[in-house]
Amino acid sequence: MPVTLETFAAAARRGEEPPYLPPVLRALWLDGAGDWKRAHELAGELDTADGARVHAYLHRKEGDLDNARYWYRQARQKPFEGSIADEWSALAREYLARTDGGG
């Protein structure tokens, strides 16, 4: 059964990690569950554009905008212009759709 954005976000709020999350979604889940530090560590281990994109989001959330801009460039993405919550949702929605057709 596909994981939707709503069930993914609710699972993060409850601290209940869905099984079989790819690392980029696990990093977002960790952040949504309140563990920015572990989310950042995991994003830093991902040598992919998606990992860089999540890394950018995490530094933006932290308030380190210079570092966030660096990671947006690494991901070849423009900085997100909405709220932090909207960026988390947009990333989760995109990666869930790629993973299992969730939305």
C-alpha positions as CSV (number, residue, x, y, z in Angstrom):
1,M,0.0,0.0,0.0
2,P,1.5,3.4,-1.0
3,V,2.5,5.8,1.7
4,T,0.8,9.2,1.1
5,L,2.0,12.5,2.2
6,E,-0.6,12.6,4.9
7,T,0.3,9.2,6.4
8,F,4.0,10.0,6.1
9,A,3.6,13.3,8.0
10,A,1.3,11.6,10.6
11,A,3.9,8.8,11.1
12,A,6.6,11.4,11.6
13,R,4.5,13.3,14.2
14,R,3.9,10.0,16.0
15,G,7.6,8.9,15.7
16,E,6.6,5.8,13.9
17,E,8.9,5.2,11.0
18,P,7.3,3.5,8.0
19,P,9.2,0.4,6.9
20,Y,11.5,0.4,3.9
21,L,12.1,4.1,3.5
22,P,14.8,5.0,1.0
23,P,17.5,7.1,2.7
24,V,16.3,10.5,1.3
25,L,12.8,9.9,2.7
26,R,14.2,8.6,5.9
27,A,16.1,11.9,6.3
28,L,12.9,13.8,5.8
29,W,11.1,11.5,8.2
30,L,13.8,12.0,10.9
31,D,13.4,15.7,10.5
32,G,9.6,15.5,10.7
33,A,10.0,13.4,13.8
34,G,12.1,16.1,15.4
35,D,15.5,14.7,15.0
36,W,17.2,17.3,12.8
37,K,20.7,16.2,13.8
38,R,20.2,12.6,12.6
39,A,18.4,13.9,9.5
40,H,21.4,16.1,8.7
41,E,23.9,13.3,9.3
42,L,22.0,11.0,6.9
43,A,21.6,13.7,4.2
44,G,25.3,14.4,4.5
45,E,26.0,10.7,3.6
46,L,23.9,10.8,0.4
47,D,26.1,11.7,-2.5
48,T,23.1,12.4,-4.8
49,A,21.2,15.5,-6.0
50,D,18.3,14.4,-3.8
51,G,20.6,14.2,-0.8
52,A,21.9,17.7,-1.6
53,R,18.3,19.0,-1.9
54,V,17.4,17.6,1.5
55,H,20.7,18.9,2.9
56,A,19.8,22.4,1.6
57,Y,16.3,22.2,3.2
58,L,17.8,21.2,6.5
59,H,20.3,24.1,6.5
60,R,17.5,26.5,5.5
61,K,15.5,25.2,8.4
62,E,18.5,25.7,10.7
63,G,18.8,29.3,9.6
64,D,22.2,28.8,7.9
65,L,21.2,30.3,4.6
66,D,24.7,30.6,3.1
67,N,25.2,26.8,3.6
68,A,21.7,26.2,2.3
69,R,22.4,28.1,-0.9
70,Y,25.6,26.0,-1.3
71,W,23.5,22.8,-1.1
72,Y,20.8,24.1,-3.4
73,R,23.6,24.7,-6.0
74,Q,24.9,21.2,-5.5
75,A,21.4,19.9,-6.2
76,R,21.1,22.2,-9.2
77,Q,17.9,23.7,-7.7
78,K,16.7,27.2,-7.0
79,P,16.2,28.0,-3.3
80,F,12.7,27.2,-2.2
81,E,10.5,30.3,-1.8
82,G,7.7,29.0,0.5
83,S,7.7,28.2,4.2
84,I,9.8,25.5,5.8
85,A,6.7,23.4,6.3
86,D,5.8,23.8,2.6
87,E,9.3,22.8,1.5
88,W,9.2,19.6,3.7
89,S,5.8,18.7,2.2
90,A,6.9,19.4,-1.3
91,L,10.1,17.2,-0.9
92,A,8.2,14.4,0.8
93,R,5.5,14.5,-1.9
94,E,8.0,14.3,-4.7
95,Y,10.1,11.5,-3.2
96,L,7.0,9.5,-2.1
97,A,5.6,9.7,-5.7
98,R,8.9,8.4,-7.1
99,T,9.2,5.6,-4.5
100,D,5.8,4.0,-4.6
101,G,3.2,6.1,-6.4
102,G,2.1,7.8,-3.1
103,G,1.1,11.4,-3.0
